[in-house]
Amino acid sequence: SMLNTSGVKYPAALALVIALCVLNACGEAHDPRTDDVTTGGHVLILADEDLRDLVEAERFMFESIYKDALLDIRYLPENQLLKAVLNDSVRCWIATVKPGGEQEAYYNKHNIRAEVVPVAIDGIAVLANPAIDLSALSAGEILHALTFPRTFSAKGWSQPGADSPQGSPRPWFTSGGGGVARTLVDSLIGSVAEQRIVAMAGSGLDSMVQRVADDPLALGFASFSSLSDLDNPRMKALRDKVKLLAISAADSSEAVLPNQSTLADASYPLRRPVYMVLAEGKSGLGTGFVSFVANHKGQRIILHFGGADNVLTV
């Protein structure tokens, strides 16, 4: 369920304000880590490192508007994040996966009610070296390239000047244990246990993009939100080094590039929801930030990054 515009339950918020006034009048210390409200205080938030640029844009705008708010956001690969959220101090986290069995068991044991709020649809960008005479791949070809790279075949996939008409692709991810690889496993492989991804992991987005730029047979996979804002000089510089491939859901369907429209209508097949998970049990700063991102100002930032907004069925 979506939060209302303010994310505040007014009677509870009013009672909290009265209580804080009484404490201040008695000369007791005010702790922003525990006495936070929807627009002020301090809160620890964990976020998937794939979403850093998008989340930082949201944080910057939120803290610019609410001067008393301090969002302590720490970025981790998805596998580390899902372990780290099993801690009482984490009242809000952002990822492309919902709480699973381990997280649900933890919340049930500690009598915590976690609210899952979809805020965006992100895409997975597929990157190739500009020297390759290739502009599009199907989801089936991507599956083949990731699971059986030595027998992969696609029109235009060849190393310039090589004697062989085809070369073996070298798939790359930005890091090990990230959500991009898990998303591709879920969407392309599913329950086929005997298939697994054969790929290499870089040490971040810049490193992976450089690998693709240097190697004509490298194939890169990254969060589209980390490359989508061409008004951002860093993102534009990265995009200028590589080729963004169009992707089709099937061999017979049209291949399209990831953008706001193709993510919204699901014609770009490599898409994934972005969730904010709220587990603070009160109308605190985490609630305020989730409400901000899920509503008008926060959604405008998401659209600027080329993502689709949270009104979609995911």
C-alpha positions, 0 to 999 in steps of 0.5 A: 500500500502507498503512503499518503502525501505526508506519510504522517498520522497526525494524532500520533505526530502531535502526541510525539511533538507534545512529548518532545516539548515536555522533555525539552522543558525538563532539560533532558537531552534530545537524541535525533537518532531516536526522537526523529520525526518525518522531517527531522532527526537522524536515520540509518538507511541501507541501499543497494549500491546499484541504485546509488546515483538515484538514491543520492539525488533523492537524498540531496533534494530531501535534505535541501528541503528539510534542513533538520533531516540527516539521512545516513545512507550506506550502500552495499551489494544486494547479498550483503544488504540482505544480511545487514538489514537483520539489525534493529538499527535498520529502519529503512532499506532500498533494493530491487527485491522484497524481504525474503524468508530470512528477513520475514522470519527476523521481522516476525521474531522481533514483532516488526511490521515491515511495509514494502513500497514500490517506488520505481522500475529500473532497467538492466542496461546491456553494454557492448564495445563500439567496434562490434557490429551489433546493435540488438540482442534478444533475451534468449541470446542474452541467456545463451551468452551468460550460460554458454558463452563459448557456443554463443552466436548472434548476427554481428557478434565477432571480433574485428579482424579475427579469422573466426567469424564468431568469438566468445563473449566475456560477460561482466558485472559491476561486482560480485553478489549484486542485484543485476545478476540475481535479477537476470537469473530470476527472469531468464533462468528461473528454476532451471537448476542446471543452468548458471551464469558464467561471468566475471565481476569488476570492482565497480561501474567505472571498472566494468565500463572500461573493460567493455571499452577495452575488449571488443568481446566484452558484454557488460550488465549494469543498472540503467539508473547508473547510466541514464542521466546524460545531463550528468557529465560522469554518466555521459562520459561512461556512455560515450565509451560503450554502446547501449544495446537494444533488447527484445523479449523474443527473437521475433519481437522488436528490440528497444532501448531502455528508457522511461517509456519502454520501462513503463510499457514493459516492451524493454524486457530487462526491468525490475522494481525498486522497493523501499522497505519501512520497518520503523514502527512509527512516523519517523524520518524513514517514513518521511523519506519513503513518502517523499520518494513515493510522491510527486517531488521524488517521482520527478527525480525518478523520471529524470533518471529514465525510470518508470514511476511507482504507479505500474503493476509489478 
